[in-house]
Amino acid sequence: MPLRAKVASSVSRTAAALSRAAGRGDGSVIGGWIGLKIDPDLLAHLSSGRAIALVSGTNGKTTTTRLTAAAMQVLGPVATNSFGANMPTGHTSALAKAGATPYAVLEVDEHYLAQVIDATEPRVVALLNLSRDQLDRAKEVAMMAQLWRTALAAHPDVLVVANADDPMVVWAAEGSTHITWFSAGQRWHDDSWVCPECGSPIERRDAQWWCTGCPLRRPQPQWTVEDDGVVDPTGAWHLVKLQLPGTVNIGNAATALAVAAQFGVRPLEAVPRLATVSSVAGRYAQVDRDGRNIRLLLAKNPASWLEAFDMAEEAPTLLSINARDPDGLDTSWLFDVDFAPLRGRQVFITGDRAYDLAVRLEVNDVPFRHVSTFEEAVRAAPPGRLEVIANYTAFQDIRAELDRVN
Ligand SMILES: [Zn+2]
């Protein structure tokens, strides 16, 4: 690395360490920010010489990044931004902290994908899904897909690993030269009923989908989920035992195996590594308190709520909603979520915007009880499993009450 980049990298590590020592979080944003101020090309310098995979999409990217990094460790040390700091400051900090590793797996905010591809020149880019998120500031889904499509067209050597079940992802990826398709499912269809190519309606039957006005249709995936396992491109089925719940995570595992395979990792070697992941920055963590087994699930937009309902057991459930800056300030998306799967469960609600949620549940015919604190919910729930589903800052608040459980 040039001298300036070495200095920037060293200062970045020190700033991150100071931030951690001062109890101001994990330091991954401030460290990267200072490093990039000293050397604006620091991310490119830190990326050079590494084989890199980028993972992007609206949902599941933190978990998929974690699983992919675990799979890639078959090959040796892997740098990764495992705390979800998924913008260039976080990438810079993660690579500076890791030192010289041959591999890196980076989660990338979907808005920054083009910029991060330019800076890191990745070998692989994995595209998971696109759906509505943070209505007051995120781009429209079709605009995101167009940004991705343009970014990939400018980098024809990138190996694209993409979800065949999401029409927006397929359209974003289809112009690439090297594509591996996986099938990780798509529960949320309401952002892809209209073809991004021609504007005609998209029709669906079972797993298939196709545009009624142009040739865009679901490609044949090489990696698929079958029962509780993953089928690889040779047709071999691998049982995938995870500590993470739900078929959603088997889909994330299929994606991780497909990405790792681009680097030469065989599924047989990678699968046991996936089982070592027990939680991801607090997601899926389980804590026992006062006879309650509390499990934390993060849900931050309509598609991820559908996934959370799939993962949660039929047990008493606490829902917590905030609308602070990282969550987005507009809670009208609550009306896009069908909360009917919660009928029949004991439901508690809390958080800054619990009353917005209350109105939604009332309309949705889901009985609930409002509690003013997390502690009150724990006391009110019967002994046994308590599922907690919360959006971003609400999740972090509850995680803090549980001593920042990982
Ligand atoms: Zn079309």
Residues whose N, C-alpha, C, O or C-beta is under 5 A from the ligand:
A	BS01	ZN	C195 E197 C198 G199 S200 C211 G213 C214 L216
